[in-house]
Amino acid sequence: MAEKKKRVAIIASSGSVETAYKVLNIASAAAAMEAEAAVFFTFDGLRIIHRQGIHQLAPGAGKEDLKDRLARSGVPSIPELLDLAKSSGVRLIGCQMTMDLMGIEPSDLIDGVEIGGAATFLDYAFDAEVTLSF
C-alpha cells in the first residue's frame, strides 16, 4: 500500500506583501518536501492572484521599506514565487463567493487558478496535517 502524501492547507485572507511571501514560501516548501499543498485565496488575499492586484500589493504599516529590502536581497518576486508554486503542483484556489462579492471574474486572475467555494477548500483541508491562515 502506497504511503499517503502529507497535506498542507493554507488560507490567504490578507493581501499584503508579507502575506504573499509567507503563503507562497510555505506552499512551495511543502511541495518541495513532496507534500500536497493548496492555498485558498479569499477577500483581500485575492490580490495575490489578481492580474493587476499582484503588482499593487503593499507592505503592512511600519514596513514601508520591505519591497526595497526584498529586491536588494535577491529574493524571488511574487510572480516568480507564484510560477514556482504552480510548477510544483500547489493548488491555487480563488474563493468564488468573494469573487462574486467583489465583482472579480475568473479572467481577472492569473492563469492556473482554480475557482471554488469554501466546500472545495474544506474537502481538501479535512485531510490536511497542517492548516495555516494568514
N, C-alpha and C positions, 0 to 999 in steps of 0.2 A: 504494500500500500504506500503510495506516494505521501511524503510529508506535506502537510498543509502549509502554504505560504503565510507568513505573518502579514498583518494588515495594519496600516496607519490611516486614520480618518482625520481630516483637518477641516475646520470651518474658518473661512476668512470673511469676517464681517466688517472689518476696518479697511479703509483704502489708503493707508499711509505708506510711505516708502519703507518704513521699518517692517510693517506687516508683510508687504510683498516679499522682502528679503527673508524674513523668518519662515513664512509659509513655503516659499519655493525652495529654500535651502533644505528644510526638513523633509519635504516631499521628495526632492531629488536624492537626498542622502538615503532615505528609506529605500527608494528604488535601486540605488547603487548597492545596497545591502541585500538585494533580492527580495525585498518585501513589496507587497502591493501598496499603493498609495493613492488616495483620492482627496481632492480639495473641493469643498463646496463653497462657492463664492456667493455671498448674499449681501444685500444692502450696499454699503459703501465698498465692500470687498469686491464688488463687480468692476470697480475702476481698474483693478489689477489686470483684468482680462478684456477690457474695453479697448477697441482700436485707438480711440483718441484719449481716453482717460488714462491709459497706461503712461502717456507722456506728460501727464499733468499731476502725477502723484506728488504730494507734498510731505515733507518730514513733519513730525509732531512738534508741538511747541517746545522751544528751547533747543531744538536740534536743527536749526536752520542751515548749518554748515555740513550736514550729513551727506548730501548729494555730492558736494565737492570732495569730501573725505573719501567717499566710496570711489569716485572717479580716479582720484590720485592713488588709491591703494591697489588698483588693478582688478578689483572685484568685478565679476561679470555684471553687465547691465540687466535690468529686469527683463527686457525682451530676450536677452541671451539665456537667462535662467528659465524663462517660460519655454523656450525652444529645447533646452536640456531636459526639463521636466517632461515635455511631450514625447521627446525621442526616447526617454527612459521608461515610458509606459504609464506615467502618472495620469490618472483620470482627472480632468478639469471639468467641474460641473457648475454651470450657471443656474442660479435659482430662478425658476420660471415665475413664481409668484412675485418676486422682487422685480424681475424684468417687466412684468405686466404693470406693476405699480409705478415704475419709473419710466415707462414708455420705451424700454430698450428692446430692440429687435435682435434676433439671432445674428443677423448680418452686421450688427454693431460690435460684435465680439470677435476676438482673434480666431483664426482657424484652429480647429481641433477641440473646441469646447463643446461638451455635451450639455444639452438643456434638460433639466429635471427638477422636480419638486423635492420637498423635504422627504417624502417617502422614498424617492430614488436614493438619496444620501443615506437615510436610515437603514434601508435594505443592505447597503454596503457596510455601514458602521456597526450594525449588530454583531458582525463577526470580527471587528477590529480589536486588536490587543492594545493599541494606543489611539486615543482620541484627544485632539488638541483644538483649542479655539483661540483665534486672535482677532 
